[in-house]
Amino acid sequence: MARRLFKNKKKNQKEQAIHKNNENFSRNLKKDLSENLNDIRTMLDSPNDLVIREFHINEHACAIVYIEGLSDTTTIEENVLKNLEVIERKDQLAEEENSNLLALIHEELISITGIQNVDTMDELSLSLLSGGSVFLLDGVDRVLLLDTKKWESRSIEEPVSESLIRGPREGFVENLRTNMVMIRRQLRDPNLHFKTHEIGRRSKKKLVVAYISGIIHPDILKEVNRRLEAIDTDDAPESGFIEQWIEDSFLSPFPQIENSERPDKAASALTQGKFAIILDGTPFVLIAPATIGGTFQSPEDYYERWLIGTLLRGLRYLAAFLTMFLPALYIALVSYHQGMIPSQLAFSIAATRQGVPFPAFIEALLMATTMELLREAGARLPKTIGQTIGIVGGLVIGEAAVSAGIVSPVMVIVVALTAVASFTIPQYSVAISFRLIRFGFMLAAAFLGLYGIILAYIMVNIHIVNLKSFGVPYSAPFAPTFFKDWNDLLLRVPVPMLNRRPKYLQPEDNKAGDREGKQV
């Protein structure tokens, strides 16, 4: 009973603190300039980067407030301070009332495009912390928010996680506006729209949903906006937080939302009837709805001739099969189904396994775990030594394990081939899913052999068929079957034949070759 009362008391205190904080931020501004400036100092705890420039326009006291490093000081000096300090109509300004003077300054004296006239501390603080500057005038309970945002940002570079042999070399950056411009450069369509959301109670980050009206199905668009509006969190530092909030099944190992650093990939997805989510502060853009077949597609498939694209895509399907099944097949054949191995190969495997103290499952588990450790270490180490550690470490450990008789040489080959195959999958998050499922297949093979692998494969298929991404079946166009969409699934037919958008997305405009377009 006492514990319950303590919890209720703690909960009430927390709710009161939140209510008090919200009340402080949403209260109206005061007419006294000094009181407003003191409130700003108190709210931000008087940080060193807070700049308050007080001056007078005739007898009217006013101030400019901004945060150094977030705002463009050159713009403030050239377009605000100089215009306000060099005024020809001093007599007229002296006769103006404060409220009229603020309107006059807004309309005629400040040469900045983005200006807002607000009256709450919440709006003031959001603009200030977003890089804007604030103009305050004594005797007026309203302020002008000036769009003077400018901070250091990374220049446009080649994507790190999705490098291509042939294709554009530019990738998304951490700036929301820059990413939107890069998509607009790819798609000069008036039907390309961006819907803005605000994410995070504390961070108040901008998030944009990009889509092409007249193509995307309205129910998909409605559903994504509903899920985004339901997000309740203090901060979303990366788009991965958004992905986990809005995905259909968080228990599934398969990602139901794609992520990409490539503007050309995002633009192509929009033209198919999908949407893209751009979060300020991250170069990874989310693309949905996603399907299992789409995870094997790469932009390079379309930049090369169709025969080369088809070959590359076939190699990826083969690589996915090897990533998931090769260690499990080795365990099943060596442990239960030796008769299925050709005699000469069986004798060779038996000779190499002579003296190995572990069963095939433990042997495979040790080597697979070691390979994952080396892969993770290579990714976290500095680039100059990461690749060296991965290659040298794998060779040294593998050779030492074989020499010590802990594992067989065939097992080293199996694990190495599995690791190489996993690198051919275009999307990193999908490759991780396949690597995770591989351990499940290995466990099933250790207990039931090939029967266990078949049962595990059936279970994975059942899960994929029941999985959805924003109402779209994850297994489409395999199941439900859309044969017309198979021309860009296992094969990549010539580009002139890709004249229809995926039917499983139910786009409003199904014909990709229609140049007339629709005005919405």
C-alpha positions as CSV (number, residue, x, y, z in Angstrom):
1,M,0.0,0.0,0.0
2,A,2.8,2.4,0.9
3,R,4.7,1.5,-2.3
4,R,1.6,2.3,-4.3
5,L,1.1,5.7,-2.6
6,F,4.7,6.5,-3.2
7,K,4.4,5.7,-6.9
8,N,1.2,7.8,-7.2
9,K,2.9,10.7,-5.4
10,K,5.9,10.4,-7.7
11,K,3.7,10.3,-10.8
12,N,1.7,13.4,-9.6
13,Q,4.9,15.3,-9.0
14,K,6.1,14.4,-12.5
15,E,2.8,15.5,-14.1
16,Q,2.9,18.8,-12.1
17,A,6.5,19.4,-13.3
18,I,5.5,18.8,-16.9
19,H,2.4,21.0,-16.6
20,K,4.4,23.8,-15.0
21,N,7.1,23.6,-17.7
22,N,4.4,23.7,-20.4
23,E,2.7,26.6,-18.7
24,N,6.0,28.6,-18.6
25,F,6.6,28.0,-22.3
26,S,3.1,28.8,-23.5
27,R,2.5,32.0,-21.6
28,N,2.0,35.2,-23.4
29,L,4.8,37.8,-23.7
30,K,4.8,40.9,-21.6
31,K,4.9,44.5,-22.8
32,D,7.9,45.4,-20.7
33,L,11.2,44.8,-22.7
34,S,13.4,44.2,-19.7
35,E,10.9,41.6,-18.3
36,N,10.9,39.7,-21.6
37,L,14.7,39.7,-21.8
38,N,14.9,38.4,-18.2
39,D,12.4,35.7,-19.0
40,I,14.6,34.6,-22.0
41,R,17.7,34.6,-19.8
42,T,16.0,32.6,-17.1
43,M,14.5,30.1,-19.6
44,L,17.9,29.4,-21.2
45,D,19.9,29.9,-17.9
46,S,22.0,32.7,-19.4
47,P,24.2,30.7,-21.7
48,N,27.5,32.1,-23.0
49,D,26.3,31.9,-26.6
50,L,23.1,33.9,-26.0
51,V,23.6,37.3,-27.7
52,I,21.3,40.2,-26.7
53,R,21.8,43.5,-28.6
54,E,19.9,46.4,-27.0
55,F,19.5,49.7,-28.8
56,H,17.1,52.6,-29.3
57,I,15.1,53.8,-32.3
58,N,14.6,57.5,-31.3
59,E,13.1,57.1,-27.8
60,H,11.8,53.5,-28.4
61,A,13.9,50.8,-26.7
62,C,14.3,47.6,-28.6
63,A,16.6,44.5,-28.8
64,I,17.8,41.8,-31.1
65,V,18.2,38.3,-29.5
66,Y,19.9,35.3,-31.1
67,I,22.2,32.4,-30.3
68,E,25.7,32.6,-31.7
69,G,26.6,29.8,-34.0
70,L,23.0,29.1,-35.0
71,S,22.2,32.4,-36.6
72,D,23.8,34.2,-39.5
73,T,25.4,37.3,-37.9
74,T,26.1,38.9,-41.2
75,T,22.4,38.8,-42.2
76,I,21.4,40.3,-38.9
77,E,23.9,43.1,-39.2
78,E,23.3,43.9,-42.9
79,N,19.5,43.4,-43.1
80,V,18.3,44.3,-39.7
81,L,20.7,46.4,-37.5
82,K,21.8,48.8,-40.4
83,N,18.3,49.3,-41.6
84,L,17.1,50.1,-38.1
85,E,20.0,52.4,-37.1
86,V,20.0,54.4,-40.4
87,I,16.5,55.8,-40.5
88,E,15.6,58.9,-42.5
89,R,12.1,59.4,-41.1
90,K,13.0,59.9,-37.5
91,D,10.2,62.5,-36.8
92,Q,7.6,60.2,-38.2
93,L,8.8,57.2,-36.2
94,A,8.9,59.3,-33.0
95,E,5.2,60.1,-33.4
96,E,4.2,56.4,-34.1
97,E,2.7,54.3,-31.3
98,N,4.6,51.2,-30.4
99,S,2.2,48.8,-32.0
100,N,2.2,50.7,-35.2
101,L,5.9,51.1,-35.1
102,L,6.3,47.3,-34.9
103,A,4.1,46.9,-37.9
104,L,6.1,49.6,-39.8
105,I,9.4,47.8,-39.0
106,H,7.9,44.5,-40.1
107,E,6.6,45.8,-43.4
108,E,9.3,48.4,-44.5
109,L,12.5,48.4,-42.5
110,I,13.6,44.7,-42.1
111,S,14.7,43.2,-45.4
112,I,14.4,39.6,-44.5
113,T,12.0,37.3,-46.3
114,G,10.9,35.1,-43.4
115,I,9.3,37.1,-40.7
116,Q,6.6,36.1,-38.2
117,N,4.7,38.2,-35.7
118,V,4.0,36.1,-32.5
119,D,3.0,36.7,-28.9
120,T,3.9,33.6,-26.9
121,M,7.2,32.5,-25.3
122,D,6.8,29.0,-26.8
123,E,7.0,30.3,-30.3
124,L,9.8,32.7,-29.4
125,S,11.9,29.9,-27.8
126,L,11.4,27.5,-30.7
127,S,12.5,30.1,-33.2
128,L,15.5,31.1,-31.1
129,L,16.7,27.5,-30.6
130,S,16.2,26.8,-34.3
131,G,18.6,29.5,-35.4
132,G,16.3,32.4,-35.8
133,S,16.6,35.8,-34.2
134,V,14.0,37.8,-32.3
135,F,13.3,41.5,-32.5
136,L,11.6,42.9,-29.3
137,L,10.2,46.4,-28.9
138,D,9.4,47.9,-25.5
139,G,5.7,48.5,-24.8
140,V,4.5,45.8,-27.2
141,D,3.5,42.2,-26.1
142,R,4.5,40.8,-29.5
143,V,7.8,40.1,-31.2
144,L,9.2,39.6,-34.7
145,L,10.8,36.2,-35.5
146,L,13.4,36.6,-38.2
147,D,14.6,33.7,-40.3
148,T,18.4,34.0,-39.9
149,K,19.2,30.3,-39.6
150,K,22.8,29.4,-40.6
151,W,25.0,26.8,-39.0
152,E,27.9,24.6,-40.0
153,S,26.8,21.5,-42.0
154,R,28.5,18.8,-43.9
155,S,28.9,19.3,-47.7
156,I,27.3,16.9,-50.2
157,E,29.4,13.8,-50.6
158,E,29.2,10.3,-52.0
159,P,27.0,8.0,-49.9
160,V,29.0,5.8,-47.6
161,S,26.6,2.9,-47.1
162,E,25.3,2.7,-50.7
163,S,28.3,3.1,-53.0
164,L,27.8,2.3,-56.7
165,I,30.1,1.7,-59.7
166,R,27.8,3.7,-62.0
167,G,25.4,6.3,-60.8
168,P,25.1,9.7,-59.1
169,R,27.8,10.5,-56.5
170,E,25.8,12.8,-54.3
171,G,24.1,11.6,-51.1
172,F,21.8,13.1,-48.5
173,V,23.2,15.2,-45.7
174,E,22.1,16.2,-42.2
175,N,20.3,19.4,-43.4
176,L,16.5,19.0,-44.0
177,R,16.2,21.8,-46.6
178,T,19.2,20.5,-48.6
179,N,17.7,17.1,-48.7
180,M,14.4,18.5,-49.9
181,V,16.2,20.4,-52.6
182,M,18.0,17.3,-53.8
183,I,14.7,15.5,-54.2
184,R,13.2,18.4,-56.1
185,R,16.2,18.4,-58.4
186,Q,15.4,14.8,-59.3
187,L,11.7,15.4,-59.7
188,R,10.5,18.6,-61.2
189,D,6.9,17.7,-60.7
190,P,4.3,20.2,-59.4
191,N,2.5,17.3,-57.8
192,L,5.6,16.6,-55.6
193,H,4.4,17.6,-52.1
194,F,6.1,17.8,-48.7
195,K,4.0,17.6,-45.5
196,T,5.7,18.9,-42.4
197,H,5.5,17.4,-38.9
198,E,7.1,18.3,-35.6
199,I,8.7,15.4,-33.7
200,G,9.9,15.5,-30.1
201,R,8.5,17.3,-27.0
202,R,12.0,18.7,-26.3
203,S,13.8,18.6,-29.6
204,K,10.9,19.8,-31.7
205,K,12.6,18.6,-34.9
206,K,11.1,19.1,-38.3
207,L,10.1,16.0,-40.2
208,V,8.8,16.0,-43.8
209,V,6.8,13.4,-45.7
210,A,7.5,13.5,-49.4
211,Y,5.0,12.1,-51.9
212,I,3.6,12.6,-55.3
213,S,-0.1,13.3,-55.3
214,G,-2.0,11.6,-58.1
215,I,0.3,8.5,-57.8
216,I,0.4,7.5,-54.1
217,H,-2.7,5.7,-52.8
218,P,-4.6,8.1,-50.4
219,D,-5.0,5.4,-47.7
220,I,-1.2,4.9,-47.5
221,L,-0.6,8.6,-47.1
222,K,-3.4,8.9,-44.5
223,E,-1.9,6.0,-42.5
224,V,1.6,7.4,-42.4
225,N,0.5,10.8,-41.3
226,R,-1.7,9.2,-38.5
227,R,1.3,7.2,-37.2
228,L,3.6,10.2,-37.3
229,E,1.1,12.3,-35.3
230,A,0.9,9.5,-32.7
231,I,4.7,9.6,-31.9
232,D,5.2,10.7,-28.3
233,T,8.9,11.1,-27.4
234,D,11.3,13.7,-26.1
235,D,13.7,13.4,-29.0
236,A,14.3,11.6,-32.3
237,P,18.0,11.9,-32.9
238,E,17.9,9.7,-36.0
239,S,15.4,8.3,-38.5
240,G,15.8,4.9,-36.9
241,F,13.7,6.1,-34.0
242,I,10.9,7.1,-36.4
243,E,11.2,3.7,-38.2
244,Q,10.7,1.9,-34.9
245,W,7.8,4.1,-33.9
246,I,5.8,3.6,-37.1
247,E,6.7,0.1,-38.4
248,D,3.9,-2.5,-38.4
249,S,5.6,-5.2,-36.4
250,F,8.5,-4.5,-34.0
251,L,9.0,-8.2,-33.3
252,S,9.9,-9.1,-36.9
253,P,13.5,-9.4,-37.8
254,F,12.8,-8.0,-41.3
255,P,12.8,-4.2,-41.7
256,Q,9.4,-3.0,-43.0
257,I,10.8,0.4,-43.9
258,E,13.8,0.9,-46.2
259,N,16.4,3.5,-45.5
260,S,18.7,5.2,-48.0
261,E,21.3,7.9,-48.4
262,R,20.7,8.2,-52.2
263,P,18.4,11.0,-53.6
264,D,18.0,9.1,-56.9
265,K,16.7,6.0,-55.0
266,A,14.2,8.1,-53.0
267,A,13.0,9.9,-56.1
268,S,12.5,6.6,-58.0
269,A,10.5,5.2,-55.0
270,L,8.2,8.3,-55.1
271,T,7.4,7.8,-58.8
272,Q,6.4,4.2,-58.0
273,G,3.7,5.3,-55.5
274,K,5.7,5.2,-52.2
275,F,6.5,8.0,-49.7
276,A,9.8,9.2,-48.2
277,I,10.3,10.5,-44.6
278,I,13.0,13.1,-44.2
279,L,14.1,13.9,-40.7
280,D,16.2,17.0,-39.9
281,G,19.7,16.0,-38.6
282,T,20.2,12.7,-40.4
283,P,21.2,11.7,-43.9
284,F,19.2,8.5,-43.9
285,V,15.7,8.9,-45.5
286,L,13.0,6.3,-44.8
287,I,11.1,4.8,-47.8
288,A,7.9,2.8,-47.5
289,P,5.9,0.7,-48.2
290,A,8.7,-1.9,-48.4
291,T,8.6,-5.5,-49.8
292,I,10.9,-8.4,-49.5
293,G,11.6,-8.3,-53.2
294,G,12.5,-4.6,-53.1
295,T,15.4,-5.4,-50.7
296,F,17.3,-7.1,-53.5
297,Q,17.0,-4.1,-55.8
298,S,19.8,-1.5,-56.3
299,P,19.7,1.7,-58.3
300,E,22.7,0.3,-60.3
301,D,20.4,-2.4,-61.8
302,Y,18.7,0.3,-63.9
303,Y,21.8,2.2,-64.8
304,E,23.4,-0.8,-66.5
305,R,22.0,-2.7,-69.4
306,W,19.1,-5.1,-68.6
307,L,21.3,-8.3,-69.0
308,I,23.8,-7.0,-66.5
309,G,21.1,-5.8,-64.1
310,T,19.4,-9.2,-64.3
311,L,22.7,-11.0,-63.6
312,L,23.5,-8.8,-60.6
313,R,20.1,-9.3,-59.2
314,G,20.3,-13.1,-59.6
315,L,23.7,-13.0,-57.8
316,R,22.0,-11.2,-54.9
317,Y,19.3,-13.9,-54.6
318,L,22.0,-16.6,-54.6
319,A,24.0,-14.7,-52.0
320,A,20.9,-14.4,-49.7
321,F,20.4,-18.1,-50.0
322,L,24.0,-18.8,-49.1
323,T,23.9,-16.4,-46.2
324,M,21.0,-18.0,-44.6
325,F,21.3,-21.7,-45.5
326,L,25.0,-22.6,-46.2
327,P,26.1,-23.2,-42.6
328,A,22.9,-25.0,-41.7
329,L,23.2,-27.3,-44.7
330,Y,26.8,-28.1,-43.7
331,I,25.6,-29.0,-40.2
332,A,22.7,-31.1,-41.5
333,L,24.7,-33.0,-44.0
334,V,27.7,-33.7,-41.8
335,S,25.6,-34.6,-38.7
336,Y,22.6,-36.5,-40.1
337,H,22.7,-37.0,-43.9
338,Q,26.2,-38.2,-44.8
339,G,24.7,-40.4,-47.5
340,M,23.7,-37.3,-49.5
341,I,27.3,-36.2,-49.8
342,P,29.2,-37.5,-52.8
343,S,31.6,-40.3,-51.7
344,Q,34.8,-38.5,-52.7
345,L,33.7,-35.3,-50.9
346,A,32.5,-37.2,-47.9
347,F,35.9,-38.9,-47.5
348,S,37.6,-35.5,-47.8
349,I,35.4,-33.9,-45.2
350,A,35.8,-36.8,-42.8
351,A,39.6,-36.6,-43.2
352,T,39.6,-32.8,-42.4
353,R,37.3,-33.3,-39.4
354,Q,39.5,-36.0,-37.9
355,G,40.6,-34.8,-34.5
356,V,38.1,-32.0,-34.3
357,P,36.7,-32.2,-30.7
358,F,33.4,-30.4,-31.3
359,P,30.3,-31.5,-33.2
360,A,29.5,-29.6,-36.5
361,F,27.0,-27.3,-34.8
362,I,29.4,-26.0,-32.1
363,E,32.2,-25.8,-34.8
364,A,29.9,-23.6,-37.0
365,L,28.7,-21.6,-34.1
366,L,32.2,-20.7,-32.9
367,M,33.3,-19.7,-36.4
368,A,30.2,-17.7,-37.2
369,T,30.4,-15.8,-33.9
370,T,34.1,-15.1,-34.5
371,M,33.3,-13.8,-38.0
372,E,30.6,-11.5,-36.6
373,L,33.0,-10.2,-34.0
374,L,35.6,-9.4,-36.6
375,R,33.0,-7.7,-38.8
376,E,31.8,-5.5,-35.9
377,A,35.4,-4.7,-34.9
378,G,36.3,-3.7,-38.4
379,A,33.3,-1.4,-38.6
380,R,34.0,0.4,-35.4
381,L,37.8,0.8,-35.8
382,P,39.3,3.7,-37.7
383,K,39.1,3.3,-41.5
384,T,42.9,3.2,-41.8
385,I,43.2,0.0,-39.7
386,G,39.7,-1.4,-39.8
387,Q,40.0,-3.3,-43.0
388,T,43.5,-4.5,-42.1
389,I,42.3,-5.9,-38.7
390,G,39.4,-7.6,-40.4
391,I,41.4,-9.3,-43.1
392,V,44.5,-10.1,-41.0
393,G,42.4,-11.1,-38.0
394,G,40.3,-13.5,-40.1
395,L,43.3,-15.1,-41.7
396,V,45.2,-15.5,-38.5
397,I,42.4,-16.8,-36.4
398,G,41.2,-19.1,-39.1
399,E,44.6,-20.6,-39.7
400,A,45.3,-20.9,-36.0
401,A,42.0,-22.6,-35.4
402,V,42.7,-25.1,-38.2
403,S,46.3,-25.8,-37.0
404,A,45.1,-26.3,-33.4
405,G,42.5,-28.8,-34.6
406,I,39.5,-26.8,-33.2
407,V,37.7,-26.5,-36.5
408,S,38.1,-28.1,-39.9
409,P,39.3,-26.3,-43.1
410,V,35.9,-27.0,-44.8
411,M,34.2,-25.1,-42.0
412,V,36.5,-22.1,-42.5
413,I,35.6,-22.1,-46.2
414,V,31.8,-22.3,-45.4
415,V,31.9,-19.4,-43.0
416,A,34.1,-17.3,-45.2
417,L,31.8,-17.8,-48.2
418,T,28.8,-17.0,-46.0
419,A,30.4,-13.7,-44.9
420,V,31.3,-12.7,-48.4
421,A,27.7,-13.5,-49.7
422,S,26.2,-11.3,-47.0
423,F,28.1,-8.3,-48.3
424,T,26.4,-8.5,-51.7
425,I,22.9,-7.6,-50.2
426,P,22.4,-3.8,-51.0
427,Q,20.8,-2.8,-47.7
428,Y,22.7,-3.2,-44.5
429,S,19.6,-3.6,-42.3
430,V,18.4,-6.5,-44.5
431,A,21.8,-8.2,-44.5
432,I,21.7,-8.1,-40.7
433,S,18.3,-9.7,-40.7
434,F,19.5,-12.6,-42.9
435,R,22.6,-13.0,-40.6
436,L,20.3,-13.2,-37.6
437,I,18.0,-15.8,-39.2
438,R,21.1,-17.9,-40.2
439,F,21.6,-18.8,-36.5
440,G,18.0,-20.0,-36.3
441,F,18.5,-22.3,-39.3
442,M,21.8,-23.6,-37.8
443,L,20.0,-24.5,-34.5
444,A,17.1,-26.2,-36.4
445,A,19.7,-28.2,-38.5
446,A,21.5,-29.3,-35.3
447,F,18.4,-30.9,-33.9
448,L,16.5,-32.2,-36.9
449,G,18.8,-32.0,-39.9
450,L,17.2,-31.1,-43.2
451,Y,13.8,-31.6,-41.7
452,G,14.6,-28.8,-39.3
453,I,15.8,-26.5,-42.0
454,I,12.6,-27.1,-44.0
455,L,10.4,-26.5,-41.0
456,A,12.3,-23.3,-40.1
457,Y,12.0,-22.2,-43.8
458,I,8.2,-22.8,-43.7
459,M,7.9,-20.7,-40.5
460,V,9.9,-17.8,-42.0
461,N,7.6,-17.9,-45.1
462,I,4.5,-17.9,-42.9
463,H,5.8,-14.9,-41.1
464,I,6.7,-13.0,-44.3
465,V,3.3,-13.7,-45.8
466,N,1.6,-12.3,-42.7
467,L,3.8,-9.3,-42.5
468,K,2.6,-5.9,-43.9
469,S,4.1,-2.5,-44.5
470,F,1.5,0.2,-44.2
471,G,-1.2,-2.1,-45.4
472,V,0.9,-3.5,-48.4
473,P,1.8,-7.3,-48.1
474,Y,5.5,-7.6,-47.4
475,S,5.7,-10.7,-49.7
476,A,4.1,-8.9,-52.7
477,P,4.3,-9.5,-55.6
478,F,5.1,-13.1,-54.7
479,A,2.1,-13.5,-52.5
480,P,-0.5,-12.2,-53.3
481,T,0.7,-12.8,-56.8
482,F,1.0,-10.0,-59.3
483,F,2.5,-11.5,-62.4
484,K,2.8,-8.2,-64.2
485,D,5.1,-6.9,-61.5
486,W,7.5,-9.9,-62.0
487,N,9.2,-8.1,-64.8
488,D,11.1,-6.1,-62.2
489,L,11.5,-8.8,-59.5
490,L,13.7,-11.8,-60.3
491,L,14.6,-10.4,-63.7
492,R,15.1,-6.8,-64.8
493,V,13.5,-6.4,-68.2
494,P,14.6,-3.7,-70.6
495,V,13.7,-0.1,-69.5
496,P,11.1,0.5,-72.3
497,M,9.1,-2.4,-70.9
498,L,8.9,-0.9,-67.4
499,N,5.9,1.2,-68.3
500,R,3.7,0.2,-65.4
501,R,3.9,1.1,-61.7
502,P,3.8,-1.8,-59.2
503,K,0.2,-2.9,-59.0
504,Y,0.5,-4.1,-55.4
505,L,1.0,-0.4,-54.3
506,Q,-2.4,0.4,-55.9
507,P,-1.2,3.7,-57.4
508,E,-3.8,6.2,-58.7
509,D,-1.9,6.6,-61.9
510,N,-0.7,3.1,-62.9
511,K,0.9,4.0,-66.2
512,A,4.6,5.1,-65.7
513,G,4.9,6.2,-69.3
514,D,2.1,8.8,-69.2
515,R,3.8,12.1,-69.8
516,E,0.7,14.2,-69.4
517,G,0.5,13.9,-65.6
518,K,-2.3,14.9,-63.3
519,Q,-2.8,18.3,-61.7
520,V,-4.1,18.0,-58.2
